[in-house]
Amino acid sequence: MSKDLKIYFASDFHLGVPNREQSLIREKRVVRWLDMVSVDADEIYLLGDVWDFWFEYSKAVPKGYVRLLGKLAELSDKGIKIHFFTGNHDMWTFGYLEEEIGLTLHREPQVRTINGKNYFIGHGDGLGPGDSGYKFLKKIFTHPLCQWLFARVHPNFSFSIAEYFSRKSRLANGDVDMKYLGDEEWLYQFAKETNISQVNDCYIFGHRHLPLEVEVEGGTVYYNLGEWINYNSYGVIDGSNFELRFFESKYTKAINK
């Protein structure tokens, strides 16, 4: 990476909720952020749940989001490498985003060595202890037969079903997402356990919805990117350092423990 360029990270835009009007405001904000970072971005990592629901049929994709898709395609065409890690809300992508935009798709966490530091990068869903209910559902959601069966349902009906359950899930877990759980944070526990056999300098996740900067041990730090409904938080590697920042937000710093 050139010393004049940076690597940017963001996740959990959850475009599509709670309604078209508010989602559009958020989408335009994300596009403004992409315009800003494109000035000195070498790579951009989107760590999942960009959309609150995304499912690709062989001949159809979800309606809307043309501003974001167009901007990502523009940046990709300019030579900025864009990585997309599937999240628990947008894991059902089957080639369209790669072919149309040119992004690089990741379905599992990756370890990247950047300027001599190891970064463990992923969305974060299903990692760490607990959350057994979701881990079971994820096996269903990712099973090829279940995906094939869902694709047989007309989009007008299937998207309505998915959007209903997405709203129910968010309402059920919203209060938990806004509370810092200390040593009980699942992704903190995952980082601590993983570091026993595979030492990394930084763990970077989305999914949790809180901008977090938590020291694990021995100088290792777990960062959570937060989300764009409340915080508009993102991360950047500038040289050899990772930092959480905020865009057009009343917040100015992460929860630091």
C-alpha positions in Angstrom: 0.0 0.0 0.0 1.3 3.4 -0.9 2.2 5.6 2.1 -0.2 8.3 0.7 -3.2 5.9 0.5 -5.5 4.5 3.1 -7.8 1.5 3.7 -11.3 2.2 4.8 -13.9 -0.1 6.6 -17.6 0.3 7.2 -20.6 -2.0 7.9 -24.2 -2.2 8.9 -25.8 0.5 6.7 -29.0 -1.6 6.9 -30.4 0.2 3.8 -34.1 -0.5 3.3 -35.3 0.2 6.9 -37.2 1.6 8.6 -38.9 3.0 5.4 -37.9 4.2 2.0 -37.6 7.9 3.0 -35.2 7.4 5.9 -33.3 4.7 4.0 -32.8 7.1 1.1 -31.4 9.8 3.4 -28.9 7.2 4.8 -28.0 5.9 1.3 -27.1 9.5 0.2 -25.0 9.9 3.3 -23.1 6.7 2.5 -22.5 7.9 -1.0 -21.1 11.2 0.4 -18.8 9.2 2.6 -17.6 7.1 -0.4 -16.9 10.3 -2.3 -14.8 11.6 0.6 -12.8 8.4 1.1 -12.3 7.8 -2.6 -9.8 10.7 -2.7 -7.1 8.6 -0.9 -8.6 5.1 -0.7 -6.5 2.2 -1.8 -9.1 -0.4 -0.7 -12.6 -0.2 0.8 -13.9 -3.0 3.0 -17.7 -3.3 3.5 -18.2 -5.8 6.4 -21.8 -6.9 5.8 -25.4 -5.9 6.4 -25.0 -3.1 3.8 -28.6 -4.0 3.0 -31.2 -5.0 5.6 -32.3 -7.6 3.1 -30.7 -8.7 -0.1 -31.5 -11.8 -2.2 -30.5 -12.3 -5.8 -32.7 -14.3 -8.2 -31.0 -15.4 -11.4 -32.9 -12.7 -13.3 -33.8 -10.2 -10.6 -32.3 -8.3 -7.7 -33.9 -6.1 -5.0 -35.4 -2.8 -6.3 -33.6 0.4 -5.5 -30.2 1.3 -4.1 -29.1 2.6 -7.5 -27.1 5.5 -5.9 -25.0 3.2 -3.8 -24.5 0.6 -6.5 -23.6 3.2 -9.1 -21.0 4.8 -6.8 -19.4 1.5 -5.9 -19.2 0.6 -9.6 -17.7 4.0 -10.3 -15.0 3.6 -7.6 -14.3 0.0 -8.8 -13.9 1.3 -12.3 -11.3 3.8 -11.1 -9.2 1.0 -9.7 -10.2 1.1 -6.0 -10.5 -2.5 -4.8 -13.8 -3.1 -2.9 -14.2 -6.0 -0.6 -17.7 -7.2 0.5 -18.1 -9.5 3.4 -21.6 -11.1 3.6 -23.5 -10.3 6.7 -26.5 -12.1 8.3 -28.9 -9.8 6.4 -27.2 -9.9 2.9 -25.6 -13.3 2.6 -27.8 -14.2 -0.4 -25.6 -12.8 -3.2 -24.8 -15.2 -6.0 -22.7 -13.3 -8.5 -24.5 -10.0 -9.4 -22.4 -7.8 -7.2 -19.1 -9.3 -8.3 -20.0 -9.2 -12.0 -21.8 -5.8 -12.1 -19.6 -3.8 -9.7 -16.4 -5.8 -9.7 -16.2 -6.2 -6.0 -14.4 -9.1 -4.2 -16.8 -11.3 -2.2 -15.9 -12.9 1.1 -18.2 -15.3 2.9 -15.8 -16.1 5.7 -13.5 -14.0 7.9 -10.0 -13.2 6.4 -6.7 -12.4 8.0 -4.8 -9.7 6.1 -1.2 -8.6 6.8 -1.0 -4.8 6.2 2.2 -2.9 6.9 3.5 -5.7 9.1 0.3 -6.1 11.2 -2.2 -8.9 11.1 -5.8 -7.9 10.8 -8.6 -10.5 11.4 -11.6 -9.1 9.4 -15.2 -10.3 9.2 -18.8 -9.4 9.7 -18.8 -11.2 13.1 -22.1 -13.1 13.0 -22.0 -16.6 14.5 -18.6 -16.1 16.1 -17.9 -16.6 19.8 -20.0 -18.4 22.4 -23.8 -18.1 22.7 -26.3 -17.1 20.0 -27.1 -20.8 19.4 -30.4 -19.9 17.9 -28.9 -17.8 15.2 -26.1 -20.3 14.5 -28.8 -22.9 13.8 -30.7 -20.5 11.5 -27.5 -19.6 9.6 -27.1 -23.3 8.7 -30.6 -23.2 7.2 -30.1 -19.8 5.5 -26.8 -21.0 3.9 -28.0 -24.4 2.8 -28.1 -24.7 -1.0 -31.5 -26.6 -0.9 -33.1 -23.9 1.3 -31.8 -21.2 -1.0 -33.1 -23.0 -4.1 -36.5 -23.4 -2.5 -36.7 -19.7 -1.5 -35.7 -18.7 -5.0 -38.8 -20.6 -6.3 -41.1 -18.1 -4.5 -42.1 -15.0 -6.4 -40.1 -11.9 -5.3 -43.2 -9.9 -4.3 -44.0 -12.5 -1.7 -40.6 -13.7 -0.7 -39.2 -10.1 -0.1 -42.3 -9.3 2.0 -41.7 -12.4 4.2 -38.0 -11.5 4.7 -38.7 -7.9 5.5 -41.3 -8.9 8.1 -38.9 -11.2 9.9 -36.1 -8.6 9.6 -38.2 -6.0 11.4 -39.2 -8.5 14.1 -35.5 -9.5 14.7 -34.4 -5.9 15.0 -37.2 -5.0 17.4 -36.4 -8.0 19.5 -32.7 -7.2 19.8 -32.5 -3.5 19.5 -32.1 -2.7 23.2 -29.3 -5.3 23.6 -27.5 -3.8 20.6 -27.2 -0.5 22.4 -25.6 -1.9 25.6 -21.9 -2.6 26.1 -21.6 -6.0 27.7 -18.0 -5.8 28.9 -16.3 -9.2 29.1 -19.5 -10.9 28.0 -19.2 -9.4 24.5 -19.2 -12.5 22.2 -16.8 -11.0 19.7 -14.4 -9.9 22.4 -14.5 -13.5 23.8 -13.9 -14.8 20.3 -10.9 -12.6 19.8 -9.5 -13.6 23.2 -9.9 -17.3 22.4 -8.5 -17.1 18.9 -5.4 -15.2 20.1 -4.4 -18.3 22.1 -3.4 -20.1 18.9 -3.4 -17.3 16.3 -2.1 -14.0 17.5 -3.5 -11.0 15.6 -2.8 -7.3 16.1 -6.4 -6.2 15.4 -9.8 -7.8 15.1 -12.2 -5.7 13.0 -15.9 -6.7 12.9 -19.3 -5.3 12.2 -22.6 -6.9 13.3 -22.5 -5.6 16.9 -23.9 -2.1 16.1 -21.7 -0.4 18.7 -18.5 1.4 17.8 -16.0 -0.4 20.1 -12.3 -0.2 20.8 -11.5 -3.0 23.4 -8.0 -4.2 24.3 -7.9 -8.0 24.3 -4.4 -8.7 25.6 -0.8 -8.2 24.8 -1.6 -5.1 22.7 -4.2 -6.8 20.5 -7.3 -4.7 20.0 -10.9 -5.7 19.0 -12.7 -3.0 17.0 -16.3 -2.9 16.1 -17.3 -0.6 13.3 -20.8 0.2 14.7 -23.6 1.1 12.3 -25.1 3.9 10.2 -28.5 4.3 11.7 -27.2 6.1 14.8 -23.4 6.4 14.7 -22.2 6.7 11.1 -18.9 5.2 12.3 -16.2 3.7 10.1 -12.6 2.6 10.4 -9.4 3.6 8.6 -5.9 2.2 8.3 -3.6 5.2 7.8 0.0 3.8 7.6 0.3 1.2 10.4 -2.5 2.4 12.6 -6.2 1.6 12.7 -8.6 4.3 13.9 -12.4 4.5 14.4 -13.9 7.7 13.0 -17.4 9.2 12.6 -19.0 10.9 9.5 -21.6 13.6 9.8 -22.3 12.4 13.3 -22.9 13.8 16.8 -20.7 11.1 18.1 -16.9 11.6 18.2 -15.4 8.5 19.9 -15.9 4.8 20.3 -16.7 3.0 23.6 -13.2 2.4 24.9 -12.6 -0.3 27.5 
